[in-house]
Amino acid sequence: MVRHTDVAVIGSGFSAVALSLNLLDVLPPTAQVSLVGPTERQGRGVAYSTRLDCHLLNVPAGRMSLYADRPDHFVRWLAENGHAGGGDDFMPRRIYGRYVSDCLHAALRRTANRAALTLVDAEALGAEAADDDSLVLKLSDGQILSSRAAALCTGAGVARLPLSVDAMAEEAQRFIVHDPWADAWWECLPESADVLFIGTGLTMIDQCMTLMQRGFRGTMHAVSRHGLLPRAHLARRAEPVEPQIAAGADLSAMLAVLRVQAEAAGDWRAVMDGLRPVTQSFWKTMSETQRARFLRHVAAFWNVHRHRMAPAVALEIESLLQSGQLVIHRGRLSAIRAGQSGLAVEFDGRTEALAAGMVVNCTGFDRCSVAASRLLADLAAKGIVKSDPNGLGLAVDENSAVLAADGRVNPDLYALGPLTAGRHWEITAVPDIRNQARSVSGVIGARFSAV
Ligand SMILES: Cc1cc2nc3c(=O)[nH]c(=O)nc-3n(C[C@H](O)[C@H](O)[C@H](O)COP(=O)(O)OP(=O)(O)OC[C@H]3O[C@@H](n4cnc5c(N)ncnc54)[C@H](O)[C@@H]3O)c2cc1C
């Protein structure tokens, strides 16, 4: 049997919930929104499913409201729900997940004079474009859902280890954790063993915090190409400084100006924060060649300054570095072999015998998730979507409407969140996604009221 809905929102993380809630504000009361995704994670996604209090938000509470037009919504929710914490505090992500989920459940209850929201506990496996331009989705529970408009909010996925299978000895495979979010991998780590993290970003920091909370005593090694760690937030945010760079300027010239400004401001964070509101527009003025140069030469440095650690987490990491319990290595991983006492890991062709009980993939987001997602791969094979030229998710237009393989904009199919980094670049964190959710809901709402 085919079920019908007006808008199908596919995903179960922040992007899907933010879009669904915004849609309820703009669609006619007769409309039906279906939120398709695993219900047990609804609103939490990868980022906010953690149950551990040591996993803190990396953005202060005052900037984490779900709604672009109600900036104090999260801070008010904290107070109303008995959580100590103000606008400058970095709250546990677990609590933020509860907030998003609470907002979702409140919206499910409030239906009078508003569009209706339904949860569909299933994965979207594939889709086809019907003759009347609706999208017909095939769901994992066997249902077929036909929708007039749809939004892909399926997230970025986990990046694969930067190693071919041939470079990983079969005997070593069982020591390798490919997705650190999928399982409680640390439960299989022998008590006295050391561990090796591949990647030195926020995913690695989270895994360190997890092990420390569990009383881990061994050594944590972490390796990445540049060996860069995320920088720390200041306990008190410096006043943002407006960047003095001209749109369309050469990348090297831009960076030189920013360096001078950072020196003058006394703290580079002021310049980085000043860039936030204009990063998307700068990215849009860059040519594909400039973007590729940025990704190759600047992105690793950009990321550690832009995506920072909460002050309390930074303090703990600093003390682990000082004590030698966390050791950062710089190098390109070239092979993992099974050694006599654990794993032998090769960086840049040099063999370092690390007695690591496990190797954990902490390389972060996979932005080219078109191939990694069964749904997106199906849509791409049918020409309904295409990849961004730099491999940063899907090709979308200014309104986040998806481009088909022939380059035509589909005004009834949208993508949100990290999936749209190719167009917007700065579209990973809540403050950016909630703006996107608001503007996409406005565009979809206008199409419904135009009929
Ligand atoms: C560990 C971590 C910590 C972060 N901390 C912060 C922070 O402190 N502050 C901040 O502003 N940002 C933070 N971010 C970034 C940000 O909040 C995320 O980028 C954002 O939550 C992305 O949400 P999303 O819904 O697009 O994707 P995801 O959270 O990845 O959710 C996508 C969901 O869609 C579901 N899905 C996938 N395919 C299908 C399908 N075919 N059918 C149905 N469902 C499907 C998946 O089950 C998944 O749960 C963090 C990100 C991570 C990973």
The ligand as an SDF file (V2000), in Angstrom:
LIG
                    3D

 53 58  0  0  0  0  0  0  0  0999 V2000
   30.3440   14.1990   18.0860 C   0  0  0  0  0  0  0  0  0  0  0  0
   29.7880   15.4800   17.5960 C   0  0  0  0  0  0  0  0  0  0  0  0
   29.6690   16.5660   18.4630 C   0  0  0  0  0  0  0  0  0  0  0  0
   29.1330   17.7760   18.0190 C   0  0  0  0  0  0  0  0  0  0  0  0
   29.0070   18.8150   18.8850 N   0  0  0  0  0  0  0  0  0  0  0  0
   28.4360   19.9630   18.4640 C   0  0  0  0  0  0  0  0  0  0  0  0
   28.2310   21.0570   19.3610 C   0  0  0  0  0  0  0  0  0  0  0  0
   28.6020   20.9980   20.5240 O   0  0  0  0  0  0  0  0  0  0  0  0
   27.6210   22.1740   18.8910 N   0  0  0  0  0  0  0  0  0  0  0  0
   27.2350   22.2960   17.5990 C   0  0  0  0  0  0  0  0  0  0  0  0
   26.6870   23.3340   17.2210 O   0  0  0  0  0  0  0  0  0  0  0  0
   27.4370   21.2770   16.7290 N   0  0  0  0  0  0  0  0  0  0  0  0
   28.0100   20.1300   17.1320 C   0  0  0  0  0  0  0  0  0  0  0  0
   28.1900   19.1020   16.2620 N   0  0  0  0  0  0  0  0  0  0  0  0
   27.7770   19.2900   14.8740 C   0  0  0  0  0  0  0  0  0  0  0  0
   26.3070   19.2440   14.6240 C   0  0  0  0  0  0  0  0  0  0  0  0
   25.4100   19.3950   15.6480 O   0  0  0  0  0  0  0  0  0  0  0  0
   25.9450   18.1330   13.6850 C   0  0  0  0  0  0  0  0  0  0  0  0
   26.6520   18.3770   12.5200 O   0  0  0  0  0  0  0  0  0  0  0  0
   24.4670   18.0710   13.4220 C   0  0  0  0  0  0  0  0  0  0  0  0
   23.8880   17.5360   14.5430 O   0  0  0  0  0  0  0  0  0  0  0  0
   24.1850   17.3590   12.1270 C   0  0  0  0  0  0  0  0  0  0  0  0
   22.8980   16.8420   12.1970 O   0  0  0  0  0  0  0  0  0  0  0  0
   22.2900   16.0180   11.0310 P   0  0  0  0  0  0  0  0  0  0  0  0
   20.8850   15.7790   11.4300 O   0  0  0  0  0  0  0  0  0  0  0  0
   22.4970   16.7060    9.7130 O   0  0  0  0  0  0  0  0  0  0  0  0
   23.1330   14.6810   10.9430 O   0  0  0  0  0  0  0  0  0  0  0  0
   23.2770   13.4650   11.9770 P   0  0  0  0  0  0  0  0  0  0  0  0
   23.3430   13.9160   13.3620 O   0  0  0  0  0  0  0  0  0  0  0  0
   24.3950   12.6520   11.4420 O   0  0  0  0  0  0  0  0  0  0  0  0
   21.9270   12.6580   11.8320 O   0  0  0  0  0  0  0  0  0  0  0  0
   21.5580   12.0080   10.6630 C   0  0  0  0  0  0  0  0  0  0  0  0
   20.6050   10.9160   11.0660 C   0  0  0  0  0  0  0  0  0  0  0  0
   19.8900   10.5000    9.9140 O   0  0  0  0  0  0  0  0  0  0  0  0
   19.6640    9.1070   10.0010 C   0  0  0  0  0  0  0  0  0  0  0  0
   19.6460    8.5830    8.6440 N   0  0  0  0  0  0  0  0  0  0  0  0
   20.6960    8.4510    7.8060 C   0  0  0  0  0  0  0  0  0  0  0  0
   20.2900    7.8950    6.6360 N   0  0  0  0  0  0  0  0  0  0  0  0
   18.9560    7.6940    6.7600 C   0  0  0  0  0  0  0  0  0  0  0  0
   17.9710    7.1540    5.8760 C   0  0  0  0  0  0  0  0  0  0  0  0
   18.2800    6.7140    4.6550 N   0  0  0  0  0  0  0  0  0  0  0  0
   16.7040    7.0800    6.3230 N   0  0  0  0  0  0  0  0  0  0  0  0
   16.3670    7.5380    7.5570 C   0  0  0  0  0  0  0  0  0  0  0  0
   17.2630    8.0510    8.4310 N   0  0  0  0  0  0  0  0  0  0  0  0
   18.5310    8.1360    8.0360 C   0  0  0  0  0  0  0  0  0  0  0  0
   20.8300    8.5270   10.7870 C   0  0  0  0  0  0  0  0  0  0  0  0
   20.3500    7.4490   11.5680 O   0  0  0  0  0  0  0  0  0  0  0  0
   21.2950    9.6890   11.6380 C   0  0  0  0  0  0  0  0  0  0  0  0
   20.9000    9.5010   12.9890 O   0  0  0  0  0  0  0  0  0  0  0  0
   28.7310   17.8960   16.6720 C   0  0  0  0  0  0  0  0  0  0  0  0
   28.8600   16.8070   15.8030 C   0  0  0  0  0  0  0  0  0  0  0  0
   29.3900   15.6160   16.2550 C   0  0  0  0  0  0  0  0  0  0  0  0
   29.4950   14.4430   15.3110 C   0  0  0  0  0  0  0  0  0  0  0  0
  1  2  1  0
  2  3  1  0
  2 52  2  0
  3  4  2  0
  4  5  1  0
  4 50  1  0
  5  6  2  0
  6  7  1  0
  6 13  1  0
  7  8  2  0
  7  9  1  0
  9 10  1  0
 10 11  2  0
 10 12  1  0
 12 13  2  0
 13 14  1  0
 14 15  1  0
 14 50  1  0
 15 16  1  0
 16 17  1  0
 16 18  1  0
 18 19  1  0
 18 20  1  0
 20 21  1  0
 20 22  1  0
 22 23  1  0
 23 24  1  0
 24 25  2  0
 24 26  1  0
 24 27  1  0
 27 28  1  0
 28 29  2  0
 28 30  1  0
 28 31  1  0
 31 32  1  0
 32 33  1  0
 33 34  1  0
 33 48  1  0
 34 35  1  0
 35 36  1  0
 35 46  1  0
 36 37  1  0
 36 45  1  0
 37 38  2  0
 38 39  1  0
 39 40  1  0
 39 45  2  0
 40 41  1  0
 40 42  2  0
 42 43  1  0
 43 44  2  0
 44 45  1  0
 46 47  1  0
 46 48  1  0
 48 49  1  0
 50 51  2  0
 51 52  1  0
 52 53  1  0
M  END
$$$$
